[in-house]
Structures are given as C-alpha cells and as structure tokens.
Amino acid sequence: MGIDGLDGQLIKLLADEPRIGMLEASRRLGVARGTAQARLDRLRANGVIRGFGPQVDPAALGYPVTAFATLEIKQGQGVDVRAHLASVPEVLELHTTTGQGDMFCRLVARSNADLQRVIDRVVGFDGIVRASTAIVMENPVPLRIIPLVEQAAEDRP
C-alpha cells in the first residue's frame, strides 16, 4: 500500500505528538475530522501504523550495553531457536537473514561483563551452532521512520 502526502503528514504529526486527538490533528492538517480518522483507520488496517506505544530506552532501564549477534543455527532448528530467543528478555529483535549467518539479533545488557551472561544464555541452546557478536559503540542514526515516510509520500502525490 502506498501513502500520499496527507497520509505522510498525519503519520509525521502522530510521530511528533502521539497523544494528539483526532480533532486537533484534523485542525492542524486542514481537513475534516472524519477525513483524518478515516485515514488513520486505513493506515492501521493496512499495517502501515502498527501501534502507539511508548518508546522505551533500554539504557534508562539499566541496560546501557547494546550488541548485535549473528547466529548460525542447525538446519531444521529455526522454530525452536526462535522460541528460545523469544524467551530471553535481553533479545530485543530477531531477524532471519541471508549470507554468513542465519539469524541476526539485537541484544542489551547491564554491562560488558553482563553481556557475557546474555550471550551464554543465547548460545546455550542446542540449535545454535555459532555466534559472532559486535558491541555497539554509539548510535549516531537511531531507528527512524519519518524520512522514509516523507520519501514514500513524495513518490505518490
């Protein structure tokens, strides 16, 4: 599903001010409240907008160390490995990949020493053959979606 300029403006407004009401959003966008609500409903129904939850900083929760691990798994063990990794709270994301590894996950830990505990828990599962881990030094471009939204809206007026 593509988005147009109004969709892009609505998404940006909701990203900037997630607690804004539809009446105020429609006023700022210069459209009827029903139009803004219909656009929001369509964006949610089509999976463009997936949620409105708070953005939580793991470092503020006491997990300032971030690392990425590339995992090689035994063939046919994908479902079991996914279930295992989903049970580890410090695994924030998991992606299946092509290339050198089979899975790529983002991990957090309380310290570099604690990262070893997290890695041991991750790889302490029979379906994982090998892991290669890289510690994040800084995050100069944090996860962002709005530039992509703006580009998608420009592609379809």
N, C-alpha and C positions, 0 to 999 in steps of 0.2 A: 504494500500500500504506500502510495506517495503522499506527501503532505504539501499544502500550498502555503502561501505567505501568512494567511490568518492562523492556520494551524501552528506554524512556526512561532508567530508572535504569542499565541496562547501558551505554548509549551515553555517558551522563554519566561513569560510572566509567572507561570506556576513554578518554574525552577527558582526564579529570583525570590518569589514570595509564596511559598507553598500553602500558607494559611489564608490566602486571599479568598474572598467569597465570589461566587459567580456574578452577583450584581456589580461588585466593584470591578471585576475582571472585564465584564462586558462594557462598563463605562470607559475604562482605560483603553480598550480595544476599539471603541466606537461602533459597537454592534449591539443588537438586541440581546437581552439576557438569554432568551431561548436559543439564539444562534450560538452563543458561547457554550451553553450547556449541551446542545446537540453536537457541537464539535468535540467537546471533552468526552462525551459518551461514545462517539465514534472512535476517537483516538484510543480510549480504553478498550473498547470491544475488539479493535483490530490489533491490540497488543503493542501499540506504539508507546503508550503510557502504561507502565506496569505497576506503579504504586506511588504512594505519597508518604512513605515512612521517613523517619528522621535519618539523617546521615550521621553515623557514629564514628568517631575517631578511635581506632584501637589503642593508640598511644595514650589517650586520655583515660582509657580503661586499665592502663598498666601494662600494655603490650607495645612498647616502642620499637621493637625489632621486627622488621619485615624481611622475608626471604622468599625466593622463588625456587621451587624444586621441580626438576624434570625427572619423571619416573618411568622406568621400563618395567613392564609387567609381563607375567607369564601369559601366553596365549590362552584365551578362553576364560580368563580370570577377571575380565573387566567389570562385570556386575558385582562380584564380591569385593573387589578393590574399591569400587565407588562407594559401596555400603560402608566399608571400613573407614575410608577417608571422611565420609559424611559424619561419622561418629566422633571425629577429632575436632573439638571446638576451635582449635587454632588454625585449622584449614579453612580459609575464608572463601576461596574459589578453587574450582577444579575444571580443567578443560582437557578434553581428549585432543590429541594433536597428531600431525604427520611429522615425519622427519626422524631425528635421532631418538627421541623418546616417545612414549605412548600417551603420557598424561603430563600436564603442567599445572602446578598448584601454587597458590599464594598462601604463605604461612605467616603467622605472627608469634612472637614470644616475648617473655618478660625481660630477657637479657640474652646476650650471646651464649652464655652457659645454658640458659633455659632452652635456647634453640636446639641444643643437642638433645635434650629430653623430647622435644616435639618431633625432631627428625627420627629419633629412635622409635617413637610411637608410630610414626607414619610408616617407616620401613619395616617395623616389626610385624609384618603380615606376610604370610607365605606367598601371596600372589605378586608381591613386589620383588623384582629381581635386583634392581639397582636404582640409586637416586643420585642426582647431581644437584647440589644446592648452591645458590648465589645469594649473598646478603645484600640488601638494598642499602646504599649509602645515603641517597637523598631522592626525593620525588619531585623534580622540577616541573613536570607537567602531570598533575594529578588527574585521575579519571575525570573526563569531561565529555559532555554530550552536546552541549549547546552549539559549538561551532559546526558540528555535523548536522544538527537540526537546521541551522541557518543555511548551510550548503544545500541540504535537501529541499528546503523551501524555495531557494533561488532556482533550483533545477526545474521546478514546476510552479509557475506563477499562479 
